[in-house]
């Protein structure tokens, strides 16, 4: 997983490229993985509420491809279709 400093460096490079006219728009993402303590269950609803609370204007999403395959979730300022 990418450390915060690596993500910040990518943001700086993208911002510079926009300033040079090389890009008009860029969407950067950073993966975050969180392990749960043994015996503790993850609460998807609480996680989505926390994302919504952090940015009420964001599009909050979650996708689980199947049982035991985890969940892809996040919050983005972009409209997802």
C-alpha positions in Angstrom: 0.0 0.0 0.0 1.1 3.5 -0.8 2.3 5.7 2.1 0.8 9.2 2.5 4.1 10.8 1.3 4.0 8.8 -1.9 0.4 9.9 -2.6 1.3 13.5 -1.8 4.2 13.3 -4.3 1.9 12.0 -7.0 -0.5 14.9 -6.3 2.3 17.4 -6.6 3.4 15.9 -9.9 -0.2 15.9 -11.3 -0.7 19.5 -10.2 2.5 20.5 -11.9 1.5 18.7 -15.1 -1.8 20.6 -15.0 0.1 23.9 -14.6 2.2 23.0 -17.6 -0.9 22.3 -19.7 -0.1 18.6 -20.0 -3.3 17.5 -18.3 -6.7 19.1 -17.9 -7.9 16.8 -15.2 -6.6 13.9 -13.2 -8.2 11.6 -10.7 -5.8 10.1 -8.2 -6.7 7.4 -5.7 -4.9 5.8 -2.7 -5.6 2.4 -1.4 -6.0 1.9 2.4 -6.1 -1.4 4.0 -7.3 -1.9 7.6 -7.0 -5.2 9.5 -9.5 -5.9 12.2 -8.5 -7.3 15.6 -9.1 -11.1 15.9 -12.7 -11.9 16.7 -14.0 -8.5 15.7 -16.5 -8.1 12.8 -16.3 -5.2 10.3 -19.4 -2.9 10.2 -19.9 -1.8 6.6 -22.7 0.5 7.5 -20.6 2.3 10.2 -17.8 2.6 7.7 -20.0 4.2 5.0 -21.6 6.5 7.6 -18.1 7.6 8.6 -17.2 8.3 5.0 -20.4 10.3 4.5 -19.7 12.2 7.7 -16.2 13.1 6.6 -17.5 14.6 3.4 -21.3 15.0 3.0 -20.9 16.0 -0.6 -19.0 12.9 -1.7 -20.4 10.0 -3.6 -20.1 7.1 -1.2 -20.0 3.6 -2.7 -19.5 -0.1 -1.8 -19.2 -3.1 -4.0 -18.8 -6.7 -2.8 -18.1 -9.1 -5.7 -19.2 -12.2 -3.7 -19.0 -14.0 -0.4 -15.5 -14.0 1.1 -14.1 -11.7 -1.6 -13.9 -8.6 0.5 -15.4 -5.2 -0.4 -14.3 -2.3 -2.5 -15.6 0.9 -1.0 -14.8 4.6 -1.0 -15.9 8.2 -1.3 -15.3 10.4 -4.3 -16.2 13.8 -5.5 -16.8 12.3 -8.9 -20.2 11.1 -10.1 -20.0 7.3 -10.6 -22.1 5.6 -13.2 
